[in-house]
Amino acid sequence: MATAARRTTAAADWRALGTSVRLVTTDPALLDSCNLLLARHLAEVDAACSRFRQDSELVALDQARGRPVRVSPLLAEALAVALRAAAATDGAVDPTVGSAIGALGYDRDFRLIQGDGRPIRLTVRPVPGWRAVTLDRATDTVTVPAGVRLDLGATAKAWAADKAAARLAEAAGCGVLVSLGGDTAVAGEPPAGGWRVRVQDATGPVDETPAPGTYATVSIRSGGLATSGTTSRRWRRGAHDLHHIVDPYTGLPAETPWRTVSVAAATCADANAAGTAALVKGAGAQRWLAGLGLPARLVANDGTVVTTPGWPPSAPAWSGPEAAA
């Protein structure tokens, strides 16, 4: 039940996992301790799931050459989330896109690839497919066929936000919002009126208001909200303008009528998987999301906005902390 007065909130902003981090708590006195716990959690996720760190567990799987590998419970959980997302989206979100996205030039932290304009040759080549990966949760053993490289970029940040929000809310006993580069998860008792989240066409600083018509502000009380898009992570190689949403059926950047898709769901991981899949599915995405009962906002390349049932009208602007999704 909402209280009559608005809860005081406090926020912290920094960077991790190659993206922006925003933490908001409903108890300002607990912000610093929650921020330390969040930093530790994200460092563990990075060590397990990064495809840019040569010492990460994920990269170590590349060297297994098809042999079963015992992994940490953290990586096993992240892989389970990725495989579940692949199954739920009929393969539109697939963790075996690692080689494909590397071939496009996205083989290091995004801030390092934008100045590399060397030409590349684009070749249509479907990815190996998520069914080729075997995960035994009883033993946390993973088998990845030789030559298959995994990329958990479509699911790991959203899953990390879910896990962090739940952990921090339980430890602190207050409401918590964690946003990682547009993937937002909340847990615990929300502020009066819910958590305000700005949904925008390109991720940017939350203290900078985007141009009119490029964003909407909504309120959530639980679960997660995520925006996937082709506008914020783009680079050019030779004559090709590229983005990071890979179509598993071609191994190339998805050709989609949408520039962003925002989805609300029971978890941020589910919301992000649905939004990314919608970009890949293209023209049928609105019907697919509506069939799943997911509230969503889809922005076409020409700026036209369409929504599915359950997506609310924009909330009025306010001066408290918010997150960008």
C-alpha positions as CSV (number, residue, x, y, z in Angstrom):
1,M,0.0,0.0,0.0
2,A,1.4,3.4,-0.9
3,T,2.1,5.9,1.9
4,A,0.7,9.4,1.9
5,A,4.1,11.1,1.7
6,R,6.7,10.6,-1.1
7,R,9.7,8.6,0.1
8,T,13.0,10.3,0.0
9,T,15.4,8.7,-2.5
10,A,19.1,9.0,-3.3
11,A,21.0,8.1,-6.4
12,A,24.6,7.2,-7.5
13,D,25.9,7.1,-11.0
14,W,29.1,5.5,-12.3
15,R,30.2,3.0,-15.0
16,A,30.8,-0.8,-15.1
17,L,30.5,-3.6,-17.6
18,G,31.2,-1.1,-20.3
19,T,28.0,0.8,-19.6
20,S,26.3,3.3,-17.3
21,V,25.2,2.3,-13.8
22,R,22.5,4.0,-11.8
23,L,21.6,2.9,-8.3
24,V,18.6,4.5,-6.4
25,T,17.6,3.6,-2.9
26,T,14.6,4.8,-0.9
27,D,16.8,5.2,2.2
28,P,19.6,7.7,1.5
29,A,21.6,6.6,4.5
30,L,22.0,3.2,2.9
31,L,23.1,4.4,-0.6
32,D,26.8,4.1,0.0
33,S,26.7,0.6,1.5
34,C,24.4,-0.5,-1.3
35,N,26.8,1.0,-3.9
36,L,29.7,-1.0,-2.5
37,L,27.7,-4.2,-2.7
38,L,26.6,-3.4,-6.2
39,A,30.2,-2.7,-7.3
40,R,31.3,-6.1,-5.9
41,H,28.4,-7.9,-7.6
42,L,29.2,-6.3,-11.0
43,A,32.9,-7.1,-10.7
44,E,32.0,-10.8,-10.2
45,V,29.6,-10.7,-13.2
46,D,32.4,-9.1,-15.3
47,A,34.9,-11.8,-14.3
48,A,32.4,-14.5,-15.2
49,C,30.7,-13.2,-18.3
50,S,32.8,-10.7,-20.1
51,R,33.9,-11.6,-23.7
52,F,36.5,-8.8,-23.6
53,R,38.5,-10.1,-20.7
54,Q,41.0,-12.8,-21.5
55,D,40.8,-14.0,-17.9
56,S,37.0,-14.3,-17.8
57,E,35.3,-17.7,-17.5
58,L,33.3,-17.1,-20.7
59,V,36.5,-16.6,-22.7
60,A,38.0,-19.7,-21.1
61,L,35.1,-21.7,-22.7
62,D,36.5,-20.8,-26.2
63,Q,39.6,-22.8,-25.3
64,A,37.8,-25.9,-24.2
65,R,37.4,-27.1,-27.8
66,G,34.2,-28.9,-27.1
67,R,35.2,-30.5,-23.8
68,P,32.8,-30.2,-20.8
69,V,33.8,-27.5,-18.5
70,R,32.8,-27.0,-14.8
71,V,31.9,-23.3,-14.4
72,S,31.0,-21.1,-11.4
73,P,27.4,-21.0,-10.2
74,L,27.3,-17.4,-11.3
75,L,28.3,-18.2,-15.0
76,A,26.0,-21.2,-15.0
77,E,23.1,-19.0,-13.9
78,A,23.9,-16.4,-16.5
79,L,24.0,-19.1,-19.2
80,A,20.8,-20.6,-18.0
81,V,19.1,-17.2,-18.4
82,A,20.6,-16.8,-21.9
83,L,19.4,-20.3,-23.0
84,R,15.9,-19.7,-21.5
85,A,15.7,-16.4,-23.5
86,A,16.7,-18.2,-26.7
87,A,14.0,-20.8,-26.1
88,A,11.3,-18.2,-25.3
89,T,12.1,-16.1,-28.4
90,D,12.3,-19.0,-30.8
91,G,16.0,-18.3,-31.2
92,A,15.7,-14.6,-32.0
93,V,17.9,-14.0,-29.0
94,D,20.8,-16.5,-29.3
95,P,24.0,-16.6,-27.2
96,T,26.0,-18.3,-29.9
97,V,26.4,-15.0,-31.8
98,G,29.9,-14.4,-30.4
99,S,31.8,-15.1,-33.6
100,A,29.3,-13.2,-35.7
101,I,29.4,-10.0,-33.7
102,G,33.2,-10.3,-33.4
103,A,33.4,-10.5,-37.2
104,L,31.5,-7.2,-37.4
105,G,34.3,-5.5,-35.5
106,Y,32.6,-5.5,-32.0
107,D,35.5,-7.4,-30.4
108,R,36.4,-5.1,-27.6
109,D,34.9,-2.5,-25.3
110,F,32.6,-0.4,-27.4
111,R,34.5,2.9,-26.7
112,L,37.5,1.3,-28.4
113,I,35.9,0.2,-31.6
114,Q,34.4,3.5,-32.8
115,G,37.7,4.8,-34.2
116,D,38.5,1.7,-36.1
117,G,37.1,2.2,-39.6
118,R,38.9,-0.6,-41.4
119,P,36.7,-2.2,-44.1
120,I,35.1,-5.7,-43.5
121,R,33.3,-8.1,-45.8
122,L,29.8,-8.9,-44.7
123,T,28.8,-12.6,-45.2
124,V,25.4,-14.1,-44.5
125,R,26.1,-17.0,-42.1
126,P,23.5,-18.2,-39.6
127,V,24.9,-18.6,-36.1
128,P,25.5,-22.2,-34.7
129,G,22.3,-22.0,-32.6
130,W,21.7,-22.2,-28.9
131,R,20.6,-25.9,-29.0
132,A,24.3,-26.7,-29.6
133,V,25.1,-25.6,-26.1
134,T,24.6,-28.1,-23.2
135,L,24.3,-26.9,-19.6
136,D,24.0,-29.3,-16.7
137,R,22.8,-27.3,-13.7
138,A,23.2,-30.3,-11.4
139,T,26.9,-30.1,-11.8
140,D,27.2,-26.6,-13.4
141,T,29.0,-28.2,-16.4
142,V,28.9,-26.5,-19.8
143,T,29.7,-28.0,-23.2
144,V,30.2,-25.6,-26.1
145,P,31.1,-27.2,-29.5
146,A,34.5,-26.4,-30.8
147,G,34.5,-23.1,-32.8
148,V,31.4,-21.8,-31.1
149,R,31.8,-18.5,-29.2
150,L,29.3,-17.3,-26.8
151,D,28.1,-13.7,-26.2
152,L,25.8,-13.0,-23.3
153,G,25.4,-9.3,-24.1
154,A,21.7,-9.7,-24.9
155,T,20.9,-11.1,-21.4
156,A,23.7,-10.7,-18.9
157,K,23.3,-7.0,-18.0
158,A,19.5,-7.4,-17.5
159,W,20.0,-10.5,-15.4
160,A,22.8,-8.8,-13.4
161,A,20.3,-5.9,-12.7
162,D,17.6,-8.3,-11.5
163,K,20.0,-10.1,-9.2
164,A,21.6,-7.0,-7.8
165,A,18.2,-5.3,-7.1
166,A,16.9,-8.3,-5.3
167,R,20.2,-8.8,-3.2
168,L,20.4,-5.1,-2.2
169,A,16.7,-4.8,-1.3
170,E,17.0,-7.9,0.9
171,A,20.3,-6.7,2.5
172,A,19.2,-3.1,3.1
173,G,15.5,-3.6,3.8
174,C,14.5,-0.7,1.5
175,G,13.4,-0.1,-2.0
176,V,16.2,-0.4,-4.7
177,L,16.4,0.4,-8.4
178,V,19.4,-0.8,-10.4
179,S,19.8,0.4,-14.0
180,L,22.6,-0.9,-16.2
181,G,22.8,0.8,-19.6
182,G,19.0,1.0,-20.0
183,D,18.2,-2.3,-18.3
184,T,16.3,-1.4,-15.1
185,A,15.2,-3.7,-12.3
186,V,13.5,-2.8,-9.0
187,A,12.9,-4.6,-5.8
188,G,11.7,-3.9,-2.3
189,E,9.1,-1.3,-1.3
190,P,8.9,1.4,-4.1
191,P,8.6,5.1,-3.5
192,A,5.1,6.5,-3.4
193,G,3.9,6.6,-7.0
194,G,6.4,4.0,-8.0
195,W,9.8,4.2,-9.7
196,R,10.0,6.8,-12.5
197,V,11.8,5.5,-15.5
198,R,12.6,7.6,-18.6
199,V,12.3,5.5,-21.8
200,Q,14.3,7.1,-24.6
201,D,15.5,6.4,-28.1
202,A,19.2,6.5,-27.1
203,T,20.7,5.9,-23.7
204,G,22.2,9.1,-22.2
205,P,22.8,10.9,-18.9
206,V,19.6,10.9,-16.8
207,D,20.2,14.6,-16.0
208,E,20.0,15.6,-19.6
209,T,16.5,15.8,-21.1
210,P,16.3,14.3,-24.6
211,A,14.6,16.1,-27.5
212,P,10.8,16.2,-27.3
213,G,9.2,13.2,-28.8
214,T,12.2,10.9,-28.3
215,Y,11.3,9.8,-24.8
216,A,8.5,8.9,-22.4
217,T,8.4,8.6,-18.6
218,V,6.6,5.7,-17.0
219,S,6.2,4.4,-13.5
220,I,6.8,0.8,-12.4
221,R,6.4,-0.8,-8.9
222,S,8.1,-4.2,-9.5
223,G,9.9,-6.3,-12.0
224,G,11.9,-4.7,-14.8
225,L,11.9,-2.4,-17.8
226,A,14.3,-2.6,-20.7
227,T,14.9,-0.8,-23.9
228,S,16.7,-2.4,-26.8
229,G,17.7,-0.4,-29.9
230,T,19.9,0.1,-32.9
231,T,20.6,3.8,-32.2
232,S,23.0,3.9,-29.3
233,R,25.7,1.4,-30.3
234,R,26.6,2.0,-33.9
235,W,29.9,2.0,-35.7
236,R,31.2,2.2,-39.2
237,R,33.6,-0.3,-40.9
238,G,34.5,0.7,-44.5
239,A,31.2,1.4,-46.3
240,H,29.0,-0.4,-43.7
241,D,27.0,1.3,-41.0
242,L,26.6,-1.4,-38.3
243,H,24.8,-1.9,-35.0
244,H,25.0,-4.5,-32.2
245,I,21.7,-6.3,-32.6
246,V,22.6,-9.4,-34.5
247,D,20.0,-11.5,-36.4
248,P,20.9,-15.1,-35.6
249,Y,19.4,-16.2,-38.9
250,T,21.9,-14.2,-40.9
251,G,24.8,-13.4,-38.6
252,L,24.5,-9.7,-39.6
253,P,23.0,-6.6,-37.9
254,A,19.2,-7.0,-37.9
255,E,17.3,-5.2,-40.6
256,T,14.4,-3.9,-38.6
257,P,11.7,-1.3,-39.0
258,W,12.2,-0.3,-35.3
259,R,14.9,1.9,-33.8
260,T,14.0,1.1,-30.2
261,V,11.7,-1.3,-28.4
262,S,10.9,-0.9,-24.7
263,V,9.2,-3.7,-22.7
264,A,8.0,-4.1,-19.1
265,A,8.0,-7.6,-17.7
266,A,8.2,-9.6,-14.4
267,T,12.0,-9.4,-14.6
268,C,14.4,-7.2,-16.4
269,A,15.9,-10.2,-18.1
270,D,12.5,-11.1,-19.6
271,A,11.9,-7.5,-20.7
272,N,15.3,-7.2,-22.4
273,A,15.0,-10.6,-24.2
274,A,11.6,-9.6,-25.5
275,G,12.7,-6.2,-26.7
276,T,15.8,-7.6,-28.4
277,A,13.7,-10.3,-30.0
278,A,11.2,-7.8,-31.2
279,L,13.9,-5.9,-33.1
280,V,14.9,-9.1,-34.8
281,K,11.4,-10.2,-35.6
282,G,10.7,-6.9,-37.3
283,A,7.3,-6.1,-38.7
284,G,5.5,-8.7,-36.6
285,A,6.9,-7.6,-33.3
286,Q,4.0,-5.6,-32.1
287,R,1.6,-8.5,-32.5
288,W,4.1,-11.0,-31.0
289,L,4.6,-8.8,-27.9
290,A,0.8,-8.3,-27.5
291,G,0.3,-12.0,-27.8
292,L,2.6,-12.5,-24.8
293,G,0.7,-9.9,-22.8
294,L,3.8,-7.7,-22.5
295,P,3.3,-3.9,-22.3
296,A,5.7,-2.4,-24.9
297,R,6.5,0.8,-26.7
298,L,8.0,0.5,-30.2
299,V,9.5,3.4,-32.0
300,A,9.8,3.1,-35.8
301,N,12.8,4.4,-37.8
302,D,10.7,7.3,-38.9
303,G,9.8,8.2,-35.3
304,T,6.3,6.7,-35.3
305,V,5.4,5.3,-31.8
306,V,3.1,2.3,-31.3
307,T,2.3,0.6,-28.0
308,T,0.8,-2.7,-26.9
309,P,-2.1,-3.0,-24.4
310,G,-0.9,-2.3,-20.9
311,W,1.7,0.4,-21.8
312,P,0.7,3.5,-19.8
313,P,0.6,7.1,-21.0
314,S,3.6,9.1,-20.1
315,A,3.8,10.3,-16.5
316,P,4.3,14.0,-15.8
317,A,7.9,15.2,-15.3
318,W,9.2,15.4,-11.8
319,S,12.4,16.5,-10.0
320,G,13.4,13.3,-8.2
321,P,15.9,10.7,-9.3
322,E,14.9,8.5,-12.2
323,A,16.6,6.0,-14.5
324,A,17.0,5.9,-18.2
325,A,15.8,2.7,-19.9
